Amino acid sequence: MAQIRTACIGLGPMGLAMSGYFTRFPECEIVAMCDRSESVLNAALDSFEQTTGKRLPGFTSHEELFRSMDFEACAIACSPEVQPSLSVYALEHGKHVLCQVPVAFTEEDCRAIYRAARRSGRVFCCGEETRDWAFFRQWREMERQGSFGKIFYAEGEYLHYEPDWDLFTDAASGTPVRKSEACCRKDADLVPSWRSRLFSHPILYLPHTLGPLLSVTGGRITRVSCFGTRPSGYIYRDFPFRDLECAVMHNDRDVVFQVKAGFTTPHGFKAGTGAHWYQIKGTKQTVEWARSTLDTPKRFTPVPGTHDGEWQAMDCVLSRPEDDHEIRSSGHGGADLFPVRSFLSEILYGTPSPTGLVPALQMTLPAILAARSSEEGGRDLAVPDLSSFDESYRR
C-alpha cells in the first residue's frame, strides 16, 4: 500500500503527540516537521529521532516546507488564530489537512476553510477526539437502536481549572510561559498565548462538548444564545477572562442543548473524563456521565404513565478491553487515535470522516456565534447553514 507522506506543522505538546500517532499507522509516513520556533522545532526533531531512529528535515517556515518537500497531507496543531490560514494554504497547495480543535475563532475563517476544501477537493478534518470515547460509541448505538426514544435535551460542560495556565509565549524562543513565571520576568519578550484569546470567551472551546453530543443526537445547531460572567475574572483577577459562559442552543431535530465552558475558577474533576461531563435525555431513557470522582455513569428508565422509574449504575468506560493496545495507550483516555485513523481512511478509501469538513464546521460555528451572543448580552443568533457557504464557494 502506498504511504501517505505527511508533514507536521506546529510542534507543541499536541503537535508532537500527533506526530507519534501518525507513525502507528503503516499507511502513513512522517516526512518533515515545521514550527516557527527553532528551539521548539529542534526539540521535536530530537524527540522524534529518539523514538523512531529517524532524523527528519525541519523547517521554521511553512512556505519553505511546501517548496522543499514532496508530501500529500498536513497535521496542523497551532494557535486557532493562525491555524485557519495554514489550513487554507495547505488545501490550496493540494494537501489534505487534519487540524486541531478549535478549528477557528471567526466565521470568516470557517468560510475560507470551507471554500478552500471544496475547491481543492482535498480532505479536511479536525482532531476532535472525545466523541470516540467508548461510552459515546455506546450512546450512539443506543440511539441507533431507538433506546432513547425521542431525544429532546443534551447537556455538557468543559470546566478545566488550572492555577497556573500558560498565558504567554516567549517571543524569542516560542516556548510557553506560565502566569507565575511571567509575573517574575522583567523583559518585554512575552506575547499573549492563544489561551489568553480563548479565555476571554471560554465558550469558544465548545466543540469538545458539542461535537460528541451532536454525534448522538444528529442534526445541526440552528440557533444559539449565550451568557457569561463579567469579563474580568474572580480568580485570575488581572486578566480579562470570563470565568464561565453558558450557551443554550436548538438544532433542526428539535433538541435543546446546554453547554458550559470555563477555565479560570476551581471546578472538581469528574471520574475518568477530568473536566468533561455529558448528559442525554430522551422520552424512554436518560444517560449521564459521572458528575464527580465520587459518582459513576448512570441511566434513568421511567415507567410510562407513572411517576416511577429508577436510576441505575451504567457500565460506561473511556476505552473498551477489546480495543487494541494502540488505541488504549493513546492520549485522552484512548481517543486520540480515532481522528487520525478516520482522516487516513477518508483519504485512502473515501470513507467520510465523522470529524470531516461539514461536521467540523457544524461544531465550530455555534461556538463562534455563542461568543458573539455573550458579547451582546445573550442575544439569540442564527447559526449559518453551510448551504450559504456553498454560495460563496461557487462564486
C-alpha positions as a Python dict, from the first residue, in 0.01 Angstrom:
ca = {
    (1, 'M'): (0, 0, 0),
    (2, 'A'): (129, 346, -91),
    (3, 'Q'): (201, 555, 216),
    (4, 'I'): (55, 900, 272),
    (5, 'R'): (352, 1129, 313),
    (6, 'T'): (266, 1368, 596),
    (7, 'A'): (424, 1684, 737),
    (8, 'C'): (360, 1803, 1093),
    (9, 'I'): (315, 2179, 1142),
    (10, 'G'): (306, 2313, 1498),
    (11, 'L'): (508, 2111, 1746),
    (12, 'G'): (378, 2192, 2090),
    (13, 'P'): (268, 1905, 2314),
    (14, 'M'): (-35, 1814, 2099),
    (15, 'G'): (152, 1852, 1771),
    (16, 'L'): (433, 1630, 1892),
    (17, 'A'): (183, 1374, 2019),
    (18, 'M'): (9, 1376, 1680),
    (19, 'S'): (335, 1303, 1502),
    (20, 'G'): (369, 992, 1716),
    (21, 'Y'): (10, 886, 1648),
    (22, 'F'): (61, 905, 1273),
    (23, 'T'): (360, 671, 1297),
    (24, 'R'): (133, 399, 1439),
    (25, 'F'): (-37, 361, 1100),
    (26, 'P'): (154, 178, 825),
    (27, 'E'): (-47, 380, 571),
    (28, 'C'): (137, 695, 680),
    (29, 'E'): (495, 823, 672),
    (30, 'I'): (601, 1138, 858),
    (31, 'V'): (845, 1315, 625),
    (32, 'A'): (903, 1660, 780),
    (33, 'M'): (834, 1887, 1076),
    (34, 'C'): (774, 2260, 1092),
    (35, 'D'): (750, 2514, 1374),
    (36, 'R'): (829, 2884, 1365),
    (37, 'S'): (1030, 2846, 1686),
    (38, 'E'): (1370, 2696, 1612),
    (39, 'S'): (1415, 2570, 1968),
    (40, 'V'): (1072, 2400, 1968),
    (41, 'L'): (1145, 2252, 1626),
    (42, 'N'): (1482, 2111, 1730),
    (43, 'A'): (1340, 1961, 2048),
    (44, 'A'): (1066, 1791, 1845),
    (45, 'L'): (1312, 1660, 1586),
    (46, 'D'): (1530, 1519, 1864),
    (47, 'S'): (1232, 1356, 2033),
    (48, 'F'): (1109, 1203, 1708),
    (49, 'E'): (1458, 1068, 1632),
    (50, 'Q'): (1492, 915, 1978),
    (51, 'T'): (1156, 743, 1939),
    (52, 'T'): (1181, 626, 1577),
    (53, 'G'): (1552, 635, 1494),
    (54, 'K'): (1475, 866, 1200),
    (55, 'R'): (1602, 1222, 1165),
    (56, 'L'): (1352, 1435, 976),
    (57, 'P'): (1404, 1755, 780),
    (58, 'G'): (1291, 2055, 984),
    (59, 'F'): (1160, 2397, 881),
    (60, 'T'): (1073, 2722, 1059),
    (61, 'S'): (872, 2848, 760),
    (62, 'H'): (574, 2662, 619),
    (63, 'E'): (637, 2826, 280),
    (64, 'E'): (985, 2675, 275),
    (65, 'L'): (842, 2339, 379),
    (66, 'F'): (599, 2342, 86),
    (67, 'R'): (869, 2448, -159),
    (68, 'S'): (1121, 2191, -42),
    (69, 'M'): (926, 1873, 33),
    (70, 'D'): (701, 1633, -155),
    (71, 'F'): (407, 1525, 62),
    (72, 'E'): (32, 1472, 46),
    (73, 'A'): (-102, 1562, 392),
    (74, 'C'): (-51, 1801, 683),
    (75, 'A'): (-113, 1756, 1054),
    (76, 'I'): (-159, 2110, 1189),
    (77, 'A'): (-158, 2183, 1563),
    (78, 'C'): (-122, 2558, 1604),
    (79, 'S'): (-297, 2852, 1763),
    (80, 'P'): (-659, 2877, 1644),
    (81, 'E'): (-570, 3229, 1531),
    (82, 'V'): (-311, 3110, 1277),
    (83, 'Q'): (-436, 2757, 1217),
    (84, 'P'): (-707, 2862, 966),
    (85, 'S'): (-465, 3043, 737),
    (86, 'L'): (-227, 2747, 746),
    (87, 'S'): (-513, 2508, 669),
    (88, 'V'): (-625, 2721, 374),
    (89, 'Y'): (-267, 2749, 248),
    (90, 'A'): (-222, 2372, 265),
    (91, 'L'): (-555, 2299, 95),
    (92, 'E'): (-482, 2549, -182),
    (93, 'H'): (-149, 2373, -237),
    (94, 'G'): (-325, 2039, -281),
    (95, 'K'): (-264, 1890, 64),
    (96, 'H'): (-507, 1702, 287),
    (97, 'V'): (-539, 1864, 632),
    (98, 'L'): (-602, 1736, 984),
    (99, 'C'): (-608, 2032, 1227),
    (100, 'Q'): (-671, 2060, 1597),
    (101, 'V'): (-967, 2198, 1791),
    (102, 'P'): (-1076, 2476, 1794),
    (103, 'V'): (-1066, 2490, 1413),
    (104, 'A'): (-1114, 2868, 1406),
    (105, 'F'): (-1223, 3169, 1610),
    (106, 'T'): (-1413, 3357, 1335),
    (107, 'E'): (-1691, 3286, 1088),
    (108, 'E'): (-1477, 3432, 810),
    (109, 'D'): (-1206, 3174, 878),
    (110, 'C'): (-1465, 2895, 865),
    (111, 'R'): (-1584, 3019, 527),
    (112, 'A'): (-1227, 3035, 398),
    (113, 'I'): (-1155, 2677, 507),
    (114, 'Y'): (-1480, 2553, 353),
    (115, 'R'): (-1410, 2731, 25),
    (116, 'A'): (-1051, 2605, 5),
    (117, 'A'): (-1150, 2245, 83),
    (118, 'R'): (-1433, 2240, -171),
    (119, 'R'): (-1223, 2398, -444),
    (120, 'S'): (-921, 2176, -386),
    (121, 'G'): (-1116, 1852, -346),
    (122, 'R'): (-881, 1759, -62),
    (123, 'V'): (-981, 1610, 273),
    (124, 'F'): (-1017, 1842, 571),
    (125, 'C'): (-1075, 1701, 921),
    (126, 'C'): (-1048, 1827, 1277),
    (127, 'G'): (-898, 1635, 1566),
    (128, 'E'): (-1200, 1628, 1798),
    (129, 'E'): (-1135, 1305, 1983),
    (130, 'T'): (-1374, 1293, 2278),
    (131, 'R'): (-1663, 1178, 2054),
    (132, 'D'): (-1476, 846, 2031),
    (133, 'W'): (-1468, 763, 2396),
    (134, 'A'): (-1623, 420, 2432),
    (135, 'F'): (-1928, 549, 2618),
    (136, 'F'): (-2012, 782, 2329),
    (137, 'R'): (-1983, 491, 2090),
    (138, 'Q'): (-2222, 308, 2326),
    (139, 'W'): (-2467, 600, 2335),
    (140, 'R'): (-2464, 630, 1954),
    (141, 'E'): (-2552, 262, 1930),
    (142, 'M'): (-2834, 312, 2181),
    (143, 'E'): (-2971, 593, 1965),
    (144, 'R'): (-2943, 376, 1654),
    (145, 'Q'): (-3147, 106, 1828),
    (146, 'G'): (-3409, 355, 1949),
    (147, 'S'): (-3327, 308, 2318),
    (148, 'F'): (-3362, 679, 2396),
    (149, 'G'): (-3698, 721, 2228),
    (150, 'K'): (-3711, 1082, 2112),
    (151, 'I'): (-3404, 1273, 2232),
    (152, 'F'): (-3511, 1622, 2335),
    (153, 'Y'): (-3225, 1752, 2552),
    (154, 'A'): (-2845, 1728, 2557),
    (155, 'E'): (-2613, 1892, 2808),
    (156, 'G'): (-2242, 1905, 2863),
    (157, 'E'): (-1960, 2105, 3013),
    (158, 'Y'): (-1588, 2155, 2991),
    (159, 'L'): (-1476, 2321, 3314),
    (160, 'H'): (-1100, 2290, 3331),
    (161, 'Y'): (-932, 2497, 3600),
    (162, 'E'): (-555, 2525, 3628),
    (163, 'P'): (-399, 2762, 3883),
    (164, 'D'): (-108, 2846, 3652),
    (165, 'W'): (-206, 2839, 3284),
    (166, 'D'): (48, 2911, 3008),
    (167, 'L'): (-93, 3251, 2921),
    (168, 'F'): (214, 3383, 2736),
    (169, 'T'): (468, 3283, 2475),
    (170, 'D'): (834, 3378, 2474),
    (171, 'A'): (866, 3577, 2153),
    (172, 'A'): (1229, 3475, 2101),
    (173, 'S'): (1208, 3102, 2167),
    (174, 'G'): (839, 3034, 2101),
    (175, 'T'): (810, 2838, 2424),
    (176, 'P'): (505, 2873, 2652),
    (177, 'V'): (534, 3083, 2967),
    (178, 'R'): (307, 3030, 3265),
    (179, 'K'): (140, 3310, 3455),
    (180, 'S'): (359, 3271, 3763),
    (181, 'E'): (678, 3290, 3557),
    (182, 'A'): (555, 3589, 3358),
    (183, 'C'): (499, 3785, 3678),
    (184, 'C'): (866, 3739, 3767),
    (185, 'R'): (1010, 3837, 3430),
    (186, 'K'): (1115, 4193, 3361),
    (187, 'D'): (1175, 4162, 2985),
    (188, 'A'): (919, 4259, 2725),
    (189, 'D'): (961, 3949, 2508),
    (190, 'L'): (629, 3799, 2611),
    (191, 'V'): (321, 3788, 2392),
    (192, 'P'): (-24, 3660, 2492),
    (193, 'S'): (-79, 3296, 2404),
    (194, 'W'): (-385, 3162, 2226),
    (195, 'R'): (-525, 3074, 2565),
    (196, 'S'): (-545, 3444, 2650),
    (197, 'R'): (-771, 3492, 2349),
    (198, 'L'): (-971, 3181, 2432),
    (199, 'F'): (-1026, 3265, 2799),
    (200, 'S'): (-1187, 3597, 2706),
    (201, 'H'): (-1464, 3375, 2571),
    (202, 'P'): (-1421, 3020, 2705),
    (203, 'I'): (-1730, 2912, 2509),
    (204, 'L'): (-1506, 2913, 2201),
    (205, 'Y'): (-1390, 2573, 2330),
    (206, 'L'): (-1746, 2444, 2294),
    (207, 'P'): (-1665, 2196, 2007),
    (208, 'H'): (-1513, 1945, 2253),
    (209, 'T'): (-1854, 1925, 2419),
    (210, 'L'): (-2095, 1996, 2136),
    (211, 'G'): (-1929, 1763, 1884),
    (212, 'P'): (-1975, 1447, 2093),
    (213, 'L'): (-2335, 1542, 2180),
    (214, 'L'): (-2423, 1604, 1814),
    (215, 'S'): (-2272, 1267, 1727),
    (216, 'V'): (-2557, 1113, 1931),
    (217, 'T'): (-2844, 1349, 1854),
    (218, 'G'): (-2763, 1417, 1489),
    (219, 'G'): (-2869, 1738, 1318),
    (220, 'R'): (-2705, 2078, 1318),
    (221, 'I'): (-2736, 2373, 1557),
    (222, 'T'): (-2964, 2643, 1414),
    (223, 'R'): (-2985, 2900, 1697),
    (224, 'V'): (-2773, 2995, 1996),
    (225, 'S'): (-2786, 3230, 2293),
    (226, 'C'): (-2506, 3265, 2546),
    (227, 'F'): (-2442, 3441, 2876),
    (228, 'G'): (-2114, 3476, 3062),
    (229, 'T'): (-1980, 3611, 3387),
    (230, 'R'): (-1814, 3953, 3392),
    (231, 'P'): (-1514, 3999, 3156),
    (232, 'S'): (-1270, 4018, 3449),
    (233, 'G'): (-1216, 3702, 3648),
    (234, 'Y'): (-1267, 3630, 4015),
    (235, 'I'): (-951, 3416, 4045),
    (236, 'Y'): (-735, 3545, 3757),
    (237, 'R'): (-814, 3899, 3866),
    (238, 'D'): (-558, 4079, 3649),
    (239, 'F'): (-683, 3933, 3323),
    (240, 'P'): (-993, 3999, 3108),
    (241, 'F'): (-1117, 3643, 3137),
    (242, 'R'): (-1478, 3535, 3180),
    (243, 'D'): (-1479, 3256, 3436),
    (244, 'L'): (-1775, 3078, 3279),
    (245, 'E'): (-2001, 3100, 2976),
    (246, 'C'): (-2318, 2901, 2916),
    (247, 'A'): (-2474, 2855, 2572),
    (248, 'V'): (-2831, 2739, 2509),
    (249, 'M'): (-2887, 2606, 2157),
    (250, 'H'): (-3154, 2445, 1942),
    (251, 'N'): (-3099, 2211, 1650),
    (252, 'D'): (-3302, 2114, 1346),
    (253, 'R'): (-3418, 1793, 1516),
    (254, 'D'): (-3591, 1985, 1796),
    (255, 'V'): (-3325, 1909, 2056),
    (256, 'V'): (-3236, 2172, 2316),
    (257, 'F'): (-2868, 2188, 2414),
    (258, 'Q'): (-2698, 2349, 2712),
    (259, 'V'): (-2320, 2370, 2714),
    (260, 'K'): (-2089, 2538, 2967),
    (261, 'A'): (-1718, 2619, 2943),
    (262, 'G'): (-1470, 2774, 3184),
    (263, 'F'): (-1100, 2764, 3268),
    (264, 'T'): (-1017, 3010, 3547),
    (265, 'T'): (-1211, 2912, 3861),
    (266, 'P'): (-1183, 2585, 4055),
    (267, 'H'): (-1406, 2302, 3939),
    (268, 'G'): (-1382, 1947, 4068),
    (269, 'F'): (-1287, 1689, 3809),
    (270, 'K'): (-1513, 1403, 3703),
    (271, 'A'): (-1425, 1035, 3718),
    (272, 'G'): (-1220, 944, 3411),
    (273, 'T'): (-1307, 1239, 3189),
    (274, 'G'): (-1150, 1510, 3404),
    (275, 'A'): (-1311, 1840, 3303),
    (276, 'H'): (-1575, 1686, 3074),
    (277, 'W'): (-1933, 1594, 3163),
    (278, 'Y'): (-2230, 1496, 2942),
    (279, 'Q'): (-2598, 1406, 2963),
    (280, 'I'): (-2859, 1293, 2707),
    (281, 'K'): (-3234, 1297, 2785),
    (282, 'G'): (-3490, 1102, 2580),
    (283, 'T'): (-3853, 1005, 2621),
    (284, 'K'): (-3754, 646, 2704),
    (285, 'Q'): (-3421, 687, 2876),
    (286, 'T'): (-3171, 934, 3020),
    (287, 'V'): (-2796, 873, 3044),
    (288, 'E'): (-2526, 1080, 3205),
    (289, 'W'): (-2157, 1059, 3280),
    (290, 'A'): (-2021, 1077, 3635),
    (291, 'R'): (-2066, 1423, 3786),
    (292, 'S'): (-1766, 1389, 4021),
    (293, 'T'): (-1492, 1149, 4124),
    (294, 'L'): (-1740, 1011, 4383),
    (295, 'D'): (-2002, 944, 4118),
    (296, 'T'): (-2050, 683, 3845),
    (297, 'P'): (-2211, 689, 3498),
    (298, 'K'): (-2581, 613, 3523),
    (299, 'R'): (-2908, 579, 3336),
    (300, 'F'): (-3269, 652, 3425),
    (301, 'T'): (-3554, 449, 3278),
    (302, 'P'): (-3905, 580, 3351),
    (303, 'V'): (-4213, 365, 3386),
    (304, 'P'): (-4456, 501, 3124),
    (305, 'G'): (-4763, 677, 3260),
    (306, 'T'): (-4637, 685, 3620),
    (307, 'H'): (-4400, 883, 3841),
    (308, 'D'): (-4191, 572, 3884),
    (309, 'G'): (-3853, 497, 3744),
    (310, 'E'): (-3508, 401, 3857),
    (311, 'W'): (-3155, 532, 3835),
    (312, 'Q'): (-2907, 253, 3774),
    (313, 'A'): (-2530, 248, 3752),
    (314, 'M'): (-2426, 213, 3389),
    (315, 'D'): (-2126, 23, 3256),
    (316, 'C'): (-1964, 310, 3070),
    (317, 'V'): (-1590, 340, 3008),
    (318, 'L'): (-1347, 554, 2808),
    (319, 'S'): (-1192, 263, 2621),
    (320, 'R'): (-1305, -97, 2597),
    (321, 'P'): (-1093, -401, 2683),
    (322, 'E'): (-1142, -522, 2326),
    (323, 'D'): (-992, -201, 2185),
    (324, 'D'): (-641, -283, 2072),
    (325, 'H'): (-337, -169, 2268),
    (326, 'E'): (-259, 110, 2021),
    (327, 'I'): (-595, 269, 2094),
    (328, 'R'): (-594, 218, 2470),
    (329, 'S'): (-242, 361, 2503),
    (330, 'S'): (-316, 683, 2315),
    (331, 'G'): (-398, 1011, 2487),
    (332, 'H'): (-731, 1144, 2614),
    (333, 'G'): (-832, 807, 2753),
    (334, 'G'): (-764, 613, 2434),
    (335, 'A'): (-943, 856, 2199),
    (336, 'D'): (-657, 1032, 2022),
    (337, 'L'): (-600, 772, 1752),
    (338, 'F'): (-955, 784, 1615),
    (339, 'P'): (-934, 1122, 1433),
    (340, 'V'): (-603, 1019, 1273),
    (341, 'R'): (-746, 685, 1162),
    (342, 'S'): (-1062, 838, 1014),
    (343, 'F'): (-857, 1109, 840),
    (344, 'L'): (-636, 849, 671),
    (345, 'S'): (-940, 634, 585),
    (346, 'E'): (-1113, 921, 407),
    (347, 'I'): (-801, 992, 202),
    (348, 'L'): (-739, 628, 110),
    (349, 'Y'): (-1088, 484, 81),
    (350, 'G'): (-1325, 780, 60),
    (351, 'T'): (-1491, 683, 388),
    (352, 'P'): (-1638, 1007, 524),
    (353, 'S'): (-1472, 1108, 849),
    (354, 'P'): (-1711, 1183, 1138),
    (355, 'T'): (-1496, 1493, 1202),
    (356, 'G'): (-1461, 1591, 836),
    (357, 'L'): (-1526, 1931, 679),
    (358, 'V'): (-1901, 1960, 740),
    (359, 'P'): (-1919, 1820, 1097),
    (360, 'A'): (-1605, 2014, 1190),
    (361, 'L'): (-1765, 2343, 1089),
    (362, 'Q'): (-2102, 2246, 1237),
    (363, 'M'): (-1940, 2210, 1579),
    (364, 'T'): (-1724, 2523, 1536),
    (365, 'L'): (-1972, 2783, 1410),
    (366, 'P'): (-2205, 2761, 1713),
    (367, 'A'): (-1909, 2837, 1940),
    (368, 'I'): (-1823, 3148, 1741),
    (369, 'L'): (-2186, 3267, 1744),
    (370, 'A'): (-2210, 3189, 2116),
    (371, 'A'): (-1913, 3415, 2191),
    (372, 'R'): (-2077, 3691, 1986),
    (373, 'S'): (-2406, 3640, 2172),
    (374, 'S'): (-2226, 3667, 2506),
    (375, 'E'): (-2076, 3999, 2396),
    (376, 'E'): (-2425, 4117, 2301),
    (377, 'G'): (-2593, 4029, 2629),
    (378, 'G'): (-2726, 3688, 2530),
    (379, 'R'): (-2891, 3788, 2201),
    (380, 'D'): (-3048, 3496, 2013),
    (381, 'L'): (-2847, 3438, 1695),
    (382, 'A'): (-2899, 3220, 1390),
    (383, 'V'): (-2617, 2981, 1304),
    (384, 'P'): (-2536, 2983, 932),
    (385, 'D'): (-2626, 2679, 728),
    (386, 'L'): (-2339, 2551, 515),
    (387, 'S'): (-2563, 2599, 212),
    (388, 'S'): (-2478, 2969, 243),
    (389, 'F'): (-2113, 2871, 234),
    (390, 'D'): (-2183, 2682, -88),
    (391, 'E'): (-2287, 3009, -250),
    (392, 'S'): (-1955, 3169, -165),
    (393, 'Y'): (-1775, 2854, -282),
    (394, 'R'): (-1945, 2870, -624),
    (395, 'R'): (-1853, 3236, -662),
}
